[in-house]
Structure formats: C-alpha cells, structure tokens
Amino acid sequence: MPHRLTPNPFLPVSVNTRAGITTGAQSLAGLRLAVKDLFHMAGVPTTAGNPTWLATHATPEHTAASVVALLNAGAKFVGKTITDELAYSLNGQNIHYGTPTNPITPERLPGGSSSDSAVAVAANLADIGLGTDTGGSIRVPASYNGLFGLRPTHGRIPMDHMVGLAPSFDTVGVLTQDLDSLAKAMSVLLGDTADHALPMMQRVQIAHLQMEQVEHRDLLKAKLKQWQQSSKLSELHSLSIDADAWQTGETFRVLQGAEIWAEHGDWIQTQQPEFAPDIEQRLRWTQTISPEEVTLAKQRQIAFTKWLDGHLANGLLLLPTTPGRAPLIGTPDEALADYRNQLLSMTAIAGLGGYPQLHLPIVDIEGAPCGLSLLGPRNSDLALIAFAKSLLE
C-alpha cells in the first residue's frame, strides 16, 4: 500500500502504561491511531527512519506517555508510520523505507518528517496521526495533505520514551481530517494542564509580509475577506515580521543543528549510518557550529521572542503555513534546498518562541492543498482550535 503503514504484530491486548499518563474516559473510542516511528511502544521496534538505528537499539520496554494517553482514551492503534531519518527533514522522503504517496497529489511530496502519519490520515487509513514537530513536521505535512495539524505549546505534552531531535524545539503533534477529532485528541494529550482562552479574539493580526510572499496569497486574501464580511473576523491588524531582519530561519537552524549534534553526534560517529544525501549534508554541517554561533543565535532568539510575546499579548496571529503547494517529486536538490530555507523562515516563528500553531486546510491551487495557520500565545492550544471552529462553522 502506498502509505506503507506497518502493522504491529506485537501489540498486546493492554499496552504498557508505565509511561505515566492515564485517563478513564473513552473520548477517542472508535478512532484509529497511526503512530510516527519515533514513539516507543513496548515490544515494538523503533526505527527512527533509519535501519542502522533499528539495528543498534534494543526493542523498547516502555511506551511513550502520549501513546498511552490516546490508547487509554479508546483510540485503536493501527500501525507505526514512516518518518524521515531522525526526523531531520521536511520533505517526507526516506531512501530506506520509501516515500509515502501523497493521496491528494501523488506527483508531489507528502511533507515530513511526520509524512506517513499525515498520509495515513489523508488516505482515510487512520483518524488520528500522531507525530512530532520540531521545525514544522506537523504543520508542513498537514498543509501538503489537506489536514488540520497542531504544533502545541512547547513542553505541554511529555516527550518521554521516544527518539528526540532537538529537545528545545521538539513537540508532540496531531494530524486529523476534522477539528472535532483534533480537539478530542489534544484534550486527552494536554490532560489537566492549564489552557487559557484568547481574550484578544476581537483583535486579529496578520503577518502581511509572509502573506505577500506565498503563491496562494490571493486565495488567502479572498478567504479573509469572506470571513470579515460574514462577521467571523473583526478588523484585521497588520503585523510586520521581517524574517530576514530577525534571521528567523538561520537562528532556528543554528540552534536546532547544535542540539541535533549534541543529541546524536556520538551515535553517528560510532555507527557511521547511511543517510539520504541532503540529510547527510545537514548532519555534517551541524558538527561545524561553533559555541559563538550558538550564543549569537540564542541572543537573537531571546530578542525575537520578547518582541513577539508583546504582540501576541494583544492579538492572535494569522500567517501562511508554507510558501504554497508541496514541491513536485523530482524537484532538483538545489531548488528543494532553497525552498526549505524559505519554508523554515516561516515555521521557525512558532518554534523560536515555543508557540502553538494550528494549520487550517482552507484553500488549494488546482487541487493541491495549502492553507493558513493560527498562532497564539503559549498555552492557548485548545483556544486556537475553538477559534478555528468559529471561522469554519
């Protein structure tokens, strides 16, 4: 099957719950769960998208807390899903296990690194796609596959018993076809942790520079005008986020890269695994990042976050999720690298500040999905979903 959903022959009747999150409510009963192959499940091998990782790591004895929570809430596990190697890509390609087929536009990339979780949901093989988002790995495949996808507030959902990439940016995220399923899954994952409303609902800001840079800008502007005319949106306020001046993409790349090498450098040097050429190139670069570069990047991160915190205290932010449609399969490597830099300058906005960001699949170009995101202050995760419902109802 094109989604390459790997069935789990080892799943016991009652999955190991020693990871820590439990719930008695069966709010997810009847919903099928696909799990990105970074999450450990007791008795099930974790590949992290790379056969050398599989060969050099023992089969997990514990299950990730997020998986336990969803299963305890009644979700039915249907399979582990392919990820880009170590989750260090936004393309959705894997030279070892294959590239999942985008069911909406098979000629285009599925987006990574939660590629197969997104494909499984878009192909109606699962209702909940559990994945991770470090630099955009929930938001990007959500955009490319026409799904709702939430990168939550950093640190709100436990990241235990799973393969990390860059801990300061890693988050657990969810992909669904509808907002109701997303709200149910996120309510389970967030548990009793605090979630505040968005008192600034009457003040909505739009990242106008990013809006002008994307290929679906006219479609987005038409949708915003429609929402305003139907009174679903109040007056739109413009917020200028100069990604070049703030160096959002470069700042994120340096900080993420330094953490990736700290997380996996010893294993890479010891085992010498085979990686896809683009991932290999980026991993080699992470070794060269100097302490001075990290210090400067952290200073930029702090300044940018402080600035954006001030604006988010007064208003919700609307911004495009991606530059447009998914790139075509076979796009030259150089063009893909340039596209990745443009994409990362946008997805880094939420990552640098640890903000929740929700992708809405509201437009398409000749059948190829793309859309818009809602970005709010930290801990407004469920409020973002509620606001999205008010726009789309």
N, C-alpha and C positions, 0 to 999 in steps of 0.2 A: 504494500500500500504506500502511496506517496508520502504519507505523514510519518511513516516509519515508527509508529507508536510501538514501543517494545512491551509486550505483555509481561506480567510479573508472575512467574510460576511459584515464587517463594513466599508470596504474601500470606501470612497466617490469618486465621479467622479473626483474631483480635490483634491488631498491630501494636507493637511495643509502645507503651505510653510513658516510659520512664523519662521522656524528654521534658515533660513538665506542664504543658497546657492541656486542660481537660474541660469539657463542657457537657452538661447533660442534655441540653436542648438539641433537637433534631431539625434545626432550621435548614439544613442542607440536604435533607432526605430526598433521594431521587436524582440528585445532581451528580454527574460524572466528573471525576477529578483526574487530570493529567499533570504529572509532576516532573518538572525540569530535572535533568540528571546532574544536578549539583546537590540536591537534598538527599541526605542519608535516610535510608529506610532499613530497619533491622532485617538482616538476612538477604538483602538485595544489593548487588554490587553497584558502586557509583563509578562512572567512567569520567566525569567532568569533560566529556567530549574528546578524550584522548586515550588510546589503548595503552600507552605506557603508564598513564596514571592508574588505569584499571589494574595493570599487572603489578604495580608497586605499592598498592594499598589494600589492606585487608577488607573483607566484606564487613560493612558496618554492623555493630551490635545494638545501636540505638537509632531511633527515628527522630527526625527534626521536629521541633515543637510545633511549627506551623502545619506540618503534615498531620501530626497527631490531632491538632485542634480541628482541622477540617474533617478528618475521618470520624472523630468523636461527635461531630455535629451532623453526621449522617451522610457525608459525601461518599461516593463509591469510587474507589481507586480503579482506573482502567489502564494505566501504564506509565512508565518512565518515558521522557521525551528527549530528543537530541538537543544538545546545546553546542554553540560554537566553542572551540577549545578553550578551557579555563574561563569561559565567558568573556574573552577579550576580543570581541568583535561586535559590530552592529549589522553585519551583512546577512547572517543566517546560513552561512556555508560551512561545511565540515568535510575535509578531504578524506577522513577515515570512515565515517558512518553515512555520508551522503548529505545532500542539501534537500531539506524538506520542500515539497512543492507548494507554492502559494496557491491555494484553491481558488482565489478570486482572479488573480492574474498570473497564470503559470509561467509566463515569459519573464516575470520579474522576481527579484529576490524576496524571500519571506521576511527578512529582517532578523537581527539577532540581538542578544545571544539566546533569548527565550523563544527561538524560532519555532521549534516543533510544538511547544505548548500553545503558541498562537495558532499554528496551522491546525492542530488537533481541534481547537475550539471553532475556528473558522470553517472547518470541514464537517462540523457537527459530530465529531467523534468524542467530544468531551464538552462539558458545560462550564467548567472552571479550569483555566490553565494557570497552574502555579509556577511562577518564575522568579527571577531576580532582576533588579535594575540597579546598575552601578553608574553607567554613563548614558543610559537610555534603553536598556534591554527589555523593558516592558513597553515603554511608550512608542518606540520605533516599530516593533512588530505589530503592535496594536494599530498603528497608522497604516502600515502596509497591507494588513489583512482585514481591515474594516471592523475592528473590535473596540470595545471600551477597555482601557487599561489604566491602572492606577499605580504610580510610584508613591508609596506612603511617606509620611514624615520619617526622616532617618532616625533609627533607633526605637521606633514604636513597636516593631514586631521582632521577636528574638531571631537571631541568626545562628543558633546553636546547631550542632550536628549537620554541617553542610560545608561544601567547599567554598571558601571565600575568594575574593579577588582583590579588593581594596577596601578594607574594613571601614574607613572613614566615609565611604560613599555607598557601600553595599546595602541594599534593601530587599525585602521580600515583597513581591508584587503579584497582582492578579489580573487575568485577562478573561473577559466574558463577552457574549453577544448582546447582553442587555444589562441595564443598570440595576434592575432588581436583584439579579444573581450576584452582581458585583457588590451591592450593598450588603447582602446576606453574608457573602464570604468575608468581606472586610470587617463586618461587625464581629464575626467569630474570631478572626485573627487579632483584632485590636482588643478584644475582651473588655475588661473593666477599665482600661487606661483612659485617661481624660481626653475628651474630644470637644473642642469649643466650636460654637456656631460662628458664622461670619457676619458680625454686626455691620460690616461695610457693604452689605449686599446692594444697597442703593448707590454705591459708588463703584463702578466697574472701570478698570483701567485696561488699556490695550497697548501692547508692545508694538508701536506703529512701525519702527524701523524693521523689525523682524517680519511684520506683516507685508511690507513692501518688497521684501527680498524673495518671497516664495512664489512658486509658479501658480498656486491656487488662490492668490490674493483677491482676485475679482470675485471668485466664488465665496470666499470668506466674508468679504465686504457685503455681498448681497445677503448672506445669511444673517449677519449682524443687523443690517437694515431691517430685515424681516422681523427679527426679534424685537427691535425697537418699535416698529410700527404696531406690533401686537402687544406692546407694553410688557414684554417679558424681560426687557433690559431697559434700564434707565439711561440717562445721559452717559455717553462713553467719554472717558478722560484719557488723554494720550500720555503714555509714559515712554520716555526715550531711554532705551537700554542700548548703549553703544558697545556692542560686543567686542569691537576692535579696540576701542579705548580701554575697556576693562580687561581685555585679553581673557575673556571667559573660557574659551576653548583651550588656549595654551596653559592657562593656570590650572585647569582641571587635568589636562594631560600630564603635566609635571607631577602634580600631587598624586594622581592615580598611579602613574607609572612608578614612582618611588615606592609606593605601598605594594604594588604588584611584585616588584623585585624582592622586597623585604619578605613578602608572603611566600613566594615560590622560587626565589633565586637559588637556594641551596639544592632543592629538588631538581631544578632544571640543569644545574651544573653537574650534579651527580649522575643523573639518569640520561641526559642528552636525548630527550624525546624528540620525535619528528613533529613539527608543526607546519601548518599552512604557511606559505612564503610571507604573506602580509603579517600574520601574527608573529612569525619568527623575527621579522624585521623590527616590529614594535618591541618585542621582548628584549632583543639585543640593545635597542635604544634605552630601555629602562635601566640597564646597567650603567649607563653613562651619566645619569642625572646626578648632579653634584649637590652637596648639602647647601651650598649658596643658592642654587636654583630653587631648592625646596623652600628655603627661608623666604626668598622673594615671593614665591608663589603663595605661600601662606599669608604673607602681608597683604597681597592683592586680594586673596580670598576674604580675609577679615574686613577689609575696606569695602569690598563689593557687598558682602552680606549685611554689614551695618547700614549701608545706603539703601539696599532693597528692603531690609526689615522696616525701615521708616516708611517706605511707600506701601508695603503690604499691611501696615497697621491701619491704613486708611482706605484700602481698596483691593478688591480681587483683581488678578491679572489674567488677561486673555492673551495667548500667544500661539503661533503655529507650532505644531509638534515637530514637523520635519520640513525640509525645503520643498517637498512636494511628493510626487509618486515614488514608489520604490524603484531603484535603478534596475535596468534591464539585466537579465543574466547575460554574461559575456561582456559587460561594460569593461573597458580597459582598466588595468590596475591603477594607472596614474589618475584617470578620471574618478575612479572609486575613492582613491585617497583624498583627492580634492573635495569630493562630496562629503566624505567622512569629517573633514575639518569644518566644513560649513555646518553640518549636522551637529557636531559636538559643541560648536559655539552656542547653539540653541539649547540643547539638552543639558549643558553644563550649568545653566542658570538655576535650575532646581537643585542639581547636585551640589553645587558650591555652598548653598545655604541650607541644605537638608530639608527643603520644602516639599510638600505633597504636590503632585501634578497629575491631573486626570485627562486622558485623551478622549475626545469625542469624535466618532467617525461620521461627520456630518456632510461631507462633500466627496465627490470623486471627479476625476478627469478621464473621460472616455472609458468609464468602468473601473479605473484604477483608484483605490481608496486613498484618501488623505483627510486631514481634518484640523481640528483646533484643540488647544489644551486650556484647562482652567488651572491656575497656580494660586495657592493660598498660603497664608502664614502657617507655621508649624502647628500641628495638631488640629488642623481643620479638615482632615481627611474625609470624614463622613459628611461634613457640611458641604464639601465640594460635590459629592455625589448628589446630595439633596438639591443643591443649586442647579446641577446639570439636569435633574429631573424636571425642575420648574421650567427650564428652557425648552426641553424636548417633549413635554407632555402635550 
